[in-house]
Amino acid sequence: MPYSKFTLSKAVDDFQLTIVEGERFLPEIPPINPTSLLKDTLKETVPWAVAVGSEKARSEGIINPILLEVKRQLNGAVSIFSGEEFNVQPEVDLTGYVDFLISRSPEQLYIKAPAVVLVEAKKEDLKPGLGQCLAEMVAAQRFNQQKQQPLTTIYGTVTSGTVWRFLKLEGQTVTIDLTDYPLLPVEQILGILIWMVQNG
């Protein structure tokens, strides 16, 4: 069963998780100034992606440029994967493709531990993406353990590109911040994503 089949309740039941809802878990994070490349790209692609409206357009036009900016801001010390197969534990249905995955390894030819942030793209309604993102976060947690590079915290985000919602997985507890963070100013989203990469 692919990650996309997981609802929030199925992920919680299958992996014996506890949910903490609504709590902002992010500290005050300083904004990160984007490069002119990202500013110019978003100026052109955001109206296009919103007009087209598809998940693919939002992924290509908004989310991917932002994640590449994270890599740029961190001087290439991380890797960004898009649409990559991430089969971790087929026996418990942790298989399939992830929309985006950030690893704290610069290796770009294959996913290398530790995987730290999972990004799930959705067209508009973010709620159906929460279960899918959570299953991918559990997979990342187990993948890191298998590779002897466990992380205390795995982060996730479900986003339409213009709106971002964040999750945190620590052990068996998942915290879902029910604040929807807007894309603009992009300095805030960049700051959060870079903080997550560094603090996972």
JOBEL-V772640 format. One record per residue. RES is the residue in three letters. PHI is phi in degrees with one decimal (999 if undefined). PSI is psi in radians with two decimals (NA if undefined). D_CENTER is the distance of its C-alpha to the mean C-alpha in whole Angstrom. Layout:
RES:PHI:PSI:D_CENTER
RES:PHI:PSI:D_CENTER
//
This chain:
MET:999:2.22:20
PRO:-74.8:2.84:17
TYR:-52.9:-0.60:14
SER:-63.3:-0.26:14
LYS:-84.5:-0.16:17
PHE:-79.8:2.19:16
THR:-90.0:2.97:17
LEU:-62.5:-0.77:16
SER:-65.9:-0.64:19
LYS:-66.3:-0.77:20
ALA:-61.2:-0.77:17
VAL:-63.4:-0.78:18
ASP:-68.6:-0.83:22
ASP:-62.9:-0.63:21
PHE:-109.7:0.24:19
GLN:49.0:0.98:21
LEU:-99.5:2.72:19
THR:-111.3:2.35:20
ILE:-103.3:2.35:18
VAL:-113.1:2.05:18
GLU:-100.9:2.51:18
GLY:82.7:-0.23:18
GLU:-80.3:2.23:18
ARG:-74.4:2.06:17
PHE:-101.3:-0.16:16
LEU:-80.1:2.35:15
PRO:-74.7:-3.12:18
GLU:-70.6:2.05:19
ILE:-112.5:2.21:17
PRO:-65.0:2.47:19
PRO:-66.6:2.66:18
ILE:-112.6:2.19:18
ASN:-71.4:2.22:20
PRO:-75.8:2.76:19
THR:-71.5:2.84:21
SER:-64.1:-0.49:23
LEU:-60.4:-0.83:22
LEU:-67.0:-0.77:19
LYS:-57.4:-0.83:21
ASP:-66.1:-0.70:23
THR:-61.5:-0.89:20
LEU:-64.6:-0.60:19
LYS:-58.9:-0.64:22
GLU:-85.1:-0.73:23
THR:-88.8:-0.48:20
VAL:-61.8:-0.88:19
PRO:-59.7:-0.67:22
TRP:-63.6:-0.85:22
ALA:-64.7:-0.68:19
VAL:-68.1:-0.71:20
ALA:-65.6:-0.79:23
VAL:-66.3:-0.76:22
GLY:80.9:-0.16:20
SER:-78.3:2.76:18
GLU:-60.7:-0.68:15
LYS:-64.6:-0.78:16
ALA:-62.5:-0.73:17
ARG:-66.9:-0.67:14
SER:-63.1:-0.85:12
GLU:-73.5:-0.68:15
GLY:-88.3:-0.45:16
ILE:-121.1:-0.97:13
ILE:-68.7:-0.85:10
ASN:-59.9:-0.81:11
PRO:-59.4:-0.61:14
ILE:-69.1:-0.74:12
LEU:-67.9:-0.62:9
LEU:-66.0:-0.55:13
GLU:-66.8:-0.64:14
VAL:-58.6:-0.82:12
LYS:-60.6:-0.75:14
ARG:-62.9:-0.80:17
GLN:-65.2:-0.50:17
LEU:-96.4:0.34:17
ASN:53.9:0.68:19
GLY:74.0:0.23:18
ALA:-77.5:-0.11:17
VAL:-123.2:2.91:14
SER:-119.8:2.56:13
ILE:-118.2:2.20:10
PHE:-115.3:2.43:11
SER:-127.3:2.16:11
GLY:63.4:0.54:12
GLU:-89.7:2.48:13
GLU:-70.4:2.32:15
PHE:-137.4:1.32:14
ASN:-91.3:1.91:17
VAL:-107.9:-0.90:17
GLN:-142.3:1.48:20
PRO:-56.8:-0.53:21
GLU:-65.3:-0.35:24
VAL:-119.1:0.43:21
ASP:67.2:0.37:19
LEU:-89.6:1.28:16
THR:-142.3:2.83:17
GLY:125.2:-2.86:15
TYR:-108.6:2.43:13
VAL:-99.9:2.51:9
ASP:-63.3:-0.94:8
PHE:-145.7:2.53:6
LEU:-140.7:2.36:6
ILE:-110.7:2.21:7
SER:-110.5:2.56:11
ARG:-85.2:0.49:13
SER:-119.7:2.48:16
PRO:-75.8:-0.17:17
GLU:-60.8:2.13:18
GLN:-109.1:-0.18:17
LEU:-77.9:-0.44:19
TYR:-155.1:2.80:17
ILE:-72.6:2.11:15
LYS:-119.2:2.43:16
ALA:-66.1:2.65:15
PRO:-93.3:2.34:14
ALA:-77.9:2.33:10
VAL:-124.7:-0.57:9
VAL:-134.0:2.29:5
LEU:-110.7:2.35:3
VAL:-122.4:2.11:2
GLU:-109.1:2.14:6
ALA:-92.2:2.36:8
LYS:-133.6:2.70:12
LYS:-66.5:-0.99:15
GLU:-141.2:-1.15:16
ASP:-69.3:2.05:16
LEU:-81.4:-0.45:13
LYS:-55.9:-0.80:14
PRO:-62.0:-0.35:15
GLY:-81.6:-0.21:11
LEU:-64.3:-0.76:11
GLY:-64.5:-0.73:13
GLN:-63.5:-0.82:11
CYS:-62.7:-0.72:7
LEU:-64.2:-0.74:10
ALA:-61.0:-0.69:12
GLU:-67.0:-0.61:9
MET:-67.0:-0.73:9
VAL:-61.4:-0.74:12
ALA:-60.6:-0.75:13
ALA:-63.5:-0.72:11
GLN:-58.9:-0.80:13
ARG:-72.9:-0.62:16
PHE:-60.7:-0.82:16
ASN:-62.0:-0.69:16
GLN:-64.9:-0.75:19
GLN:-59.2:-0.61:21
LYS:-91.5:0.20:20
GLN:57.4:0.61:22
GLN:-133.0:0.98:19
PRO:-65.6:2.51:18
LEU:-113.1:2.56:15
THR:-65.0:-0.66:16
THR:-132.7:2.38:13
ILE:-114.6:2.37:10
TYR:-109.6:2.71:7
GLY:-144.7:2.78:4
THR:-144.4:2.45:4
VAL:-110.6:2.21:7
THR:-143.8:2.57:8
SER:-95.7:0.06:12
GLY:94.1:-0.82:11
THR:-91.4:-0.31:14
VAL:-134.2:2.41:13
TRP:-127.5:2.35:10
ARG:-125.8:2.35:9
PHE:-112.7:2.56:8
LEU:-130.0:2.71:9
LYS:-137.7:2.33:10
LEU:-118.7:2.08:12
GLU:-127.6:1.97:15
GLY:61.1:-2.08:18
GLN:-104.2:0.18:18
THR:-110.1:2.21:17
VAL:-113.3:2.23:14
THR:-106.2:2.22:14
ILE:-113.1:1.99:13
ASP:-78.4:2.02:14
LEU:-86.1:0.18:15
THR:-77.9:2.33:16
ASP:-97.6:2.03:14
TYR:-92.5:2.23:14
PRO:-75.3:2.70:15
LEU:-60.0:-0.77:14
LEU:-104.1:2.40:18
PRO:-73.7:2.37:19
VAL:-63.4:-0.34:16
GLU:-55.8:-0.64:17
GLN:-69.0:-0.83:15
ILE:-63.8:-0.74:12
LEU:-59.7:-0.79:12
GLY:-59.0:-0.78:14
ILE:-64.6:-0.84:11
LEU:-63.0:-0.73:8
ILE:-67.5:-0.70:11
TRP:-60.6:-0.76:13
MET:-62.1:-0.76:10
VAL:-60.1:-0.72:10
GLN:-78.6:-0.40:14
ASN:-111.8:0.05:14
GLY:-70.5:NA:12
//
